[in-house]
Amino acid sequence: MLRVPVSLFLLVFTLLWSSIGLATETFSADGPTDATLSLTDMQTARRHKALLANGVAAGGILVWGLLNWDYFSRTPQTKNEGWFERTSIEGGADKLGHLWFSYTLSHAFAAWYRHIGYSEEEAAIFGPISSIGLTGLMEVGDSFSVDHGFSWQDMTANLAGATVGWLLLRYPDWQRKVDLRWDYRPSLSDPETDISTDYEHSRYLLALKAEGFEALRRPGLDYLELHLGYYARGYADYRPGLPDSRRRTLYVGVGLNVGKLLRPLWNTRLFDYLQVPYTDLPIHLRLD
């Protein structure tokens, strides 16, 4: 199950929010020019910044885990959570949550690496490595938790997300064509304090953007997207012996490219990772 410290969640979305200054800019491998600094000094400075960012994130995970997730309260254990079976813990929605977060984290850290002076090629490697390291640290911490355990399914999803993140960083043309997004629609009457595990109000989707395909770059048409998504409902309140309302749903639909719509006013990549609710027309396919 995906559980993310608030501090790490805020770090990721701060980087994405400011991505007009990070993810869309390209810096030289030598970083910002400064006549007073030697090449070695600049390389050392960026390495220190990279280590500091990873260290702060890792420290935040451990502190949060000790205070809230019972880290190191027992000997290590493993847990088989299943995949997308109806009888799995969250119907597979948590595995897509892991994949999406690891993917997003890899891009957020890649943006940070570019910002502090690493080349595009270096950032494309180091971003996913940071993502694997931090999500792996959370999974190892879970192995020492009374209520959880090391889940190889979760770790596999983490690795898959970082791999997809690397592929889109390595082949940037595909970033104009494909997005992985989280569509979160919270309940106003019963808000959740931990949105990272609120699968009852989450959807995960793959978006194909018309603007990324030359044949579809036509006035009006290039603002549209094709969506393929998945969500699970009824798992949060399920208890053995009670009525079983668990259900898994696939959907396809047409959506608006909100990032492109807002680009003249706000050039950000935030909407490459977050789906704005109610900006699509889906057709749902119940699997149960």
Secondary structure, DSSP 8 states (H G I E B T S, - for coil): -----HHHHHHHHHHHHTTTTTTT----TT-S--TTS-HHHHHHHHHHHHHHHHHHHHHHHHHHHHHHS-TTSS---B----SS-TTSSSTTHHHHHHHHHHHHHHHHHHHHHHHTT--HHHHHHHHHHHHHHHHHHHHHHHHT-SS--B-HHHHHHHHHHHHHHHHHHHSGGGGGTEEEEEEE---SSS--S-GGG-GGGEEEEEEEEGGGSGGG--TTGGGEEEEEEEEEES-TT--TTS----EEEEEEEEEE-HHHHHTTT---SGGGTB--TT-EEEEEEE--
